[in-house]
Amino acid sequence: MNTTTLTDEQLERFGEEMDAIRRRIIADLGDEDAAYIRKVVKSKNGFEIAGRALFYLPPAWPLAVAALSISKILDNMEIGHNVMHGQYDWMGDPALSSRMYEWDNVCPSEQWKHSHNYIHHTYTNVLGKDRDIGYGILRMDEDQKWHPYYLGNPVYALLLMIFFEWGVAMHDLEVENLVKGRRTMAENKALHAGIMRKVKRQALKDYVLFPALTGPFFPLTLAGNATANLVRNIWAFNIIFCGHFPAGVATFSQEECEDETRGHWYYRQLLGSANITGGKLFHVMTGNLSHQIEHHLFPDLPARRYPQIAEEVREICERYGLAYNTGPLGKQLGSVARKICRMALPDRPRRTPEPVVAEPVAA
């Protein structure tokens, strides 16, 4: 549904400028980047230890939940998501290798890397190819054909937010295609086995082992672990949706992306993403996915670099007349909520504009 606003020559130059940024940052990677991610890992571990320990003191339950929630958010956003993108593979550290890292989430890392790193980042916002548009559950674009099922859009979104890690775990199973007969249970056998192994591991850790270690405080610890997972789910859902679905984010048809050039790929990543403004701590807690535009342009660059290049990317966009979608969290959240509700309803008939009759030019 989108018309390319840049000529082929402009797209080529746009791509060259983006490539130049990427090459410059890669050449500059070094000790500061390594020290940063190790510091974040150390902080994550510290918050987890503090949270687990505070569950032995029932009056400190809110503090225990807060500490554990921060640990889980850091693990999923600034560490897990970014490490599994290969952002720190250059370090040669097995603990920070995209091939070996396993995050604190019910979704197996290998399956997530396929559905996210490959499918989503290759086909960002291409209707019919990018399954992150609605996650097979929601209607998030006018070009998704409306069905009475979508009247429940707000309810489905709420449930997805609450159980977000479970939605992510099931994403690669393509449940919607199973229902439609486009995929068979046999095709999902290996995937399902992998999910169940991870689910058992996570459930044992959060809902059996750690609660049992607190003895008589088992129920409180169990509730605390569940609450921390809920907080992480809600936070991750809102940050991700604000980066992909606020007003102004573009979608593309498969025809528009045939024989796509490098420049057009950058163009599509830019227009298919949105940023969230905020302070340094806010950006860390989002895994710097508050710079979703820069992340989609350069998914394998360490996310801590995104704030450094954001102004340069924005300046380039202004020179090419391209929209740079950004705004505070409240604004982006409100925009996403309105879209979820609007897409629940049938499309309004589009009015055919009345022909404009030119006024006679005075002699």
N, C-alpha and C positions, 0 to 999 in steps of 0.2 A: 504493500500500500504506500510505500515511501518512494519518492522520486529523488534520485541522486542530484544534489545541488552543486556538485563539483564536476568539472570536466575531467576527462581521463588524465590530462596533463596536470591538473591541480591535484588530483588524487595521488598521482605518482610523486609529486613534490611533497605532499602531506605525509605520505608514507616514508619518504626519505628523512624528513625532519623527525618523525617518531623513531625511526631506526637509529638515528644519530643520538637521541637521548638514551636509548637502551644501551648502545655501545659504550657511551661515556660512563654510565653507571656501572656496567659490568667491569670496565677497566679500573674503576675506583674501589671495588669491593675489597674489604680487608679486615684488619683487626677490630675496628670499631663495630662493624656489623656482627662479627663473631661474638664480641664481648656483649653486645646488646642482647642477642637472642639467648645467650647463656644466662644473662642477668634476669631475663623474663622467666626462663625455666626455673631458676633458683627462687624467684618470687612466687611462682606458681606452687612449687613444692613447699615453701614456707607457709603459704596460706592454707594448703591442704593439711599440713601437720598441725597447724594451729586450730583449724576447724575440727579435725578428728579429736584432738586433745580436749577441746572445750566441751565436747559432748559428755565428758565425765563430770561436768559441773552444770547440772540442770538449770540454775539461774542464768547461765551464760548461753543458753540455747540460741537466742537470736544472733549473738556474736558468732557462734559456731556455724550457723547456717550462712551468715554473711561471708565468713572467711572461706567456707567450702564453695559457695557460689562463685566468688571471685576466682578461686583456683580453677573451677570447671570452665568458666568463661575464658580465662587466659589459655587454658589447655586447648580448647576448641577453636578459638578465634586467632589469637596472635601466634600461637605455637602450632597446633595441629594443622589447621587450614593452610597456613603459609609454608610449613615444613613439607607437607605432602604435595605442594605445588613445585617442589624442588628448589625453593628459594635459597636453601642453605646447603645444597649438595656439593657446592664448590669447596666447602670446608673439609670434606672427607671425614666427618665425624659420624660414626654409625648411629649415635643417638639422635642425630638431626638429619638423617638420610630419608628422602622421600620414599625409598624402597622398603625401609624397615620400620618407619614410625607407625605406631598404633595409638590412636587417640582414645580419650575417655568418653566413648559414645557407643551406642548399640550398633551403629553402622560399621561394618568392617572397612578398614581403610582402603583395601584394594577395590572394593565395589564403589566406594565414594570417588576414588580417583578416576574410575571409568565414567560414571555418570556426570561428575562435575568437571574434572580437568579435561577430559576428552569431549564428551557430548556437549556440555554447556559452553565451555570456552571456545570450542571450534565453531559451533552453530549458534552463538549468542543471538537471541531474539529472532531467529529464523523460524517462522511459524511452520509447524509440522516436523521440525528437526530438533529444536531446543525444547526438551521436555520440562525444563524449569519454568516455562511459561505456564503457570497454574499448577505445576507438579502433578498433572494428571487428575487433579481434584477440582481446581478452581477455574473459572473463566476470568481472564485478566486482560483480554484484548477484544476489540469489536470484531475482528476477523475470525475469532473463534465462534462457530455457529451456535446460536442460542438454543437451549433446550430447557424444558420445565425443571429439570434437575438443578439447574443453576439458580433457581429461586433460593436455594439453601446456601448460596455463596458465602454470606457472612457467618453462618454457623460452621461451614466447613473450614473457613479461615481461622475461626476461633479454636476449633478442635486441632487444626494443624499446628497452631501456635503452642498450644498446651502440650501436645505430644510430638513436637517437632523432630526430636532425634529419632523417633519411631517412623515418622514420615520419611525422613532421609534414609533410614535403613531399608524401607520398602521401595524406595524410588527406582532402584535398578531392576526390580522384579516386573516393572511395567504392568501393574495390576489392572489398569484401565484397558490395556491391550489383551490381557487374559479374559476379561469380561466380554470384550468385543470379538473374541476368537482369533485375534491376530497373533497370539502367542500361546504356546502350550505349556502345561505344567512340567513336561519333560525338560524344556529349555531352561526352566528355573530351578531344576533339582540341585545343581551344584551351588547356585547363588543362595538358595534357601538354607542349605546345610551350613554355609559360611555364616549367614545371619544368625542362625540358631546357636552356633558355637559362641559367637560374640555376645548374644543376648544372655546366654547362660553365665558367661564370665562376668558381665556387668551386673547382672542380677545377684549373683553370688557375692560380689564385692560390696555393692551398695545396700543390699537388702537382707543379707544373711551374715557375712563375715564381720564387717565393721560394727553393725548393731550388736552382734553377739559378744564382741570384745568388750562392750560397755556393760555387760551383765544386766543388772536390774534396770538399767536405762535403755534397754533394747527398744521399746516402743518409741521413745523420744528420738533416739538416734536414727531409727528407721524413718520416722516422719521428717527428720532433719535432712537426711540424704535425699528423700523424695522431693522435698521443698527446694533443695539446691539444684536438683536436676530440672525442676519446673522453672526456676529463675533463669537458669542457663538457656532453656528452650525458648522462653518468652523473649529474652534479650537477643538471641541469635535470629529468631524469626523476624523481629522488628528491624534489626539492622540490615538483614539480607533483603527483606521486602522493600525497605526504603532505598536500597541501592539499585533495585531492578524495576519497580512498578509505579513510581510516582508519576504525576502528570508530566507530559513532555517526553517521556522515554519512548523511543521509536521501536517498531517491529518491522520485519522485512519478509518478503515472500521468497520462496526458493528460487523463483525465476530471476529475481534481482541479484541473487548471489551466485549465479552460474558463472563459471570461469572467473571467479573473483580474484582480483589483484591484491597484493599486499596492502596497497593504499586503501582500497575499499574495505578490507578486513579491519584496518584501524578505524576507518570512518564508521563502520557498523558497531564496533566496540564502544566508540565514543558516544554515539547517539543512542545506544541501547543500555546506557548506564546512568547513574546519578550519584552525586556526592552528598554528604551530610557535614555541615560545618560544626565545629566544636573545638575544645581545648586539647592539649597534649594527652592528658590522662584519658579523655573520652576516646581519642583515636587509638590509643593502646588497647583499651577495653573492647574496641570493635575489631581488633586485629588489623587496624588501618583499612578495614573495608568501608569505613566512612569515606575513603578515597576510592570508591568503586570504579570510577572512570579510569583512574590510573591503574588500578588492579586489572581491569579488563584489557587495557592497552599493553601492560607489561606483567602478566601473571607470574612470571618466574623471577622477577626482581624482588629482593627483600622488601617487605611491605613498609619497613621503617623509612625507606627512601621516598615513598609516595608523597609525603608532605613537602619534601625538598623540590620535587619536580612539578608539583601541582600548578604553581603560578606560571611556569614555563609552558605547560600544556595548555593552560587557559589562554595565555597570550597568543599561542599558535592558532587556537580555535577562533579567537577574535579576528585574527588576520584573514582567516579563510571564511569568516562569516558563519561559523558553526556554533550551535547552542552548546553551552557548558552548563549542564543541569546541576545546580547545587542549592542548598538551603538548610536551615536549622532542622533538628530532629522533629520538632512539633509540626512544622510545615509539611515535611515529607511524609510523616505518619498520617496526618490528616488527609493528604492527597491520596495516599494508598487506600485508606479506609473508604474514602468517597468512591474510588474506582471499584473496589470490591463490591460495594453496594450497588453502584450503577450497572456493573456487568451482570448482576443477578437478574436484572430486568430485561425484557425483550427490547431489541433496538427500536428506536423511534423511526418512523418512515422519514427518509431524507427528502427534504423539499427540493424540488427543482427550481433553481433560481430564475426569477423572471428576467426576461431579456431587457437589457438596458438600452433605451432609445436615446441616441445622441441628440443633443439639442442643436438646432441649426446655428451655424456660425454667422454672427452678424456681419453684414457687409462693411 
